[in-house]
Amino acid sequence: MLRSRKRTTVAALVVLALMVTGAQAGGIIEPAGQGYQDARAPIDRRVDDLLKRMTLEEKVGQMTQIRLGKLRGNCEWNPGPLREDCMKAVLEDAKVGSILSGGGDAPTPNTPRAWAEMTNAIQKYSLDHSRLRIPLIYGADGVHGHSNVLSATMFPHQIGLGATWHPELMEQLGASTGRAMRATGVFWNFAPVSDIARDTRWGRYYETYSEDPVLAGALAAANVRGQQGDPTDGTARLTATAKHFAGYSEPFNGHDRAPAQLPIRYLQDTVLPAFQPQFDAGVGTVMINSGAVNGVPAHASKYLLTTQLRDRMGFRGVAITDWEDIRFLVDRYHVAANYEEAVAMAVNAGVDMAMEPSDAAGFTAGLLAGVRGGAIPGKRIDQAVRRILKLKFELGLFEKPFVDVAKADAIVNGADRELARQAAAESTVLLRNDGVLPLSTGVGKLVVTGDSADSAARQLGGWTVGWQGVPASSPMPPTVTVLQGIKAAVPSANVVSAATQADAVAQAGDADAVVVVLGEDPGAEGESDTEEPALTAAQQGLVDAVRATGKPVVVVLLTGRPQVLGTVADAPALVAGWLPGSEGGSAIADVLFGAVNPSGKLPVSWPKTVGDQPFSYDQVRGANTSPSSAYDPAFAFGHGLSYTTFTTSAPTLKSAEVRRDDQVKVSVTVANTGSRDGTLVVPVYVHQPVSKVLTAPQRLVGFTRVALKAGEQRAVEVTFDVQRLAVTAGDMDGSGKPEVARGGYEVVVGDGRARFTVR
């Protein structure tokens, strides 16, 4: 039924008469069940019907996303209750179609129920003051679980999850995150990240899955499938986001949002392929790179946002900016003389929705001026709005715009803690072990020390309750620290927490072993950038000091990136636990005491020196043969030890000749030759002996995980598309298109090789 704030008796009678006859005129709409409100009609037909009814002002409002702060408190940054005057300015006057909560933008109290009540209230106001009753879509960054909510389960960050090499687990984690977010009325998750890890100086390194596009793409796509799967509770669906398209993770000096210089060949052959699996999985939205690539801000690049994203890669969903990025075209990049010009530049390049956190009226005014002045074609507006409306219909928001507040707490609070523990354990990588691990559960005295041994904030990392991590003013989310996990694992042992180096050395005298847990301060984006991604002198000094006691020493690293280790690299046992989340302490203890046999493999290369940046295993071959000129890591991509031993046979191929549009089927036999059950990750690489364009000595093309009982042997098969071997043909200008060169190749699995020919 048509609603407005003031309605005369005559107008009400006219509306009633038109509704009875099903007629429409002057913006009056049919009752439910007709036109775009007919839930049985095809979505495209509903979108077309609704689009025809919309004014230009209503259309540009749909292209606008504003932060929660503009609807409450002082209508700026101060938290507080929702205010009708604030909501009127954004939702009624500017007709905004989407709201987001940035990191830390939560209701008070920060409970699932309060989130559901808040999003419902905003949705109700919007519907009640929308001429056509178009629902809002609410978004937030659920980057490791529903991580804005204090009582939600925090999963490991993506850098740790990359070490699992486990797509099925990513799908389960995505489904869990989706359930939690939907329960609170958040139907748009700005995750997962598909950027590939290349430079440990970059503050968002921990948000990536891997330095390899095949591994990163496979895990991100699985997460998308989990998030976007049909819910079983009858609520609306949720859309994930592929971000940040593209070239964001390799700024030229390692600092967030610094410009990137990426040759077109590198962009097409290495950077973009990490996104393609998400597009193939049907991800609903893409978030655009905040940086500039090759002298052009991504938001102003029609080549990136239309030629590559749409025409070549086939993405059909909604493209949204990151935080305030259109305004940055004027006041930071200086590629536009004013905001109106910047709006036209971005929309014409391919932006469908602007995350314009503070100025809804300014953005909508800029859009309207651009259309009315001829700078933005009306058909481009319709194209963007059609995509947005289609997303809202696909999510079921027209039928189910509200959530059940009574169910929110039960769905979110403490959910899937066992899944979080499994994910953290599978993320753990045993980097080095001189017979120290696993520790005995019958240990008498154990010293636990280090700056991160009992720090939930460091263990959870950034994007936890707040943007830069858990704010000092906030309670800490329920978290098991490493110290707590160890105490729970060996309740009869004397577990001593040593706060200082001197105390640790003194207590080590009669201890059976020392566990040193080292980490880094939580942070995000530019705040977490560092020009010295290495353990500090104090951290190295602590390890050196306890090693000097002659006791067995285990070093656990809770970091968001591989830190240059210095003398710590030679510790008797070295464990990478990453940023393992709520159950990280339990999971680390599971590995240390052998309840879990570690199966994690490095998703990134661990550099020896700070100067090795950018750094990845797939660097192309060169003519220099001096030390470190080629790939020379402290620990290589794919490295990870186990408490058992495995063997892998030489690979065999189903066919030694394949077409460029074909697949290669690789078979190997793997065996657990040790005395413990374990899980083996089997990476499959391809080596190209001769190539007209420089290629890496080997490139990952596929992988699998195999769980084997002690003494068990099994044949496994990995299939990959020949198209994964494509590289951009041609000369230095990179003007060619990616294609698979005909000729000879080798499949590489472990130490074994098998030749094949592409014809």
Order of alpha helices (4+ residues) and beta strands (2+ residues): alpha-alpha-alpha-beta-alpha-beta-alpha-beta-alpha-alpha-beta-alpha-beta-alpha-beta-beta-beta-beta-alpha-alpha-beta-alpha-alpha-alpha-alpha-beta-beta-alpha-alpha-beta-alpha-beta-alpha-beta-beta-alpha-beta-beta-beta-beta-beta-beta-beta-beta-beta-beta-beta
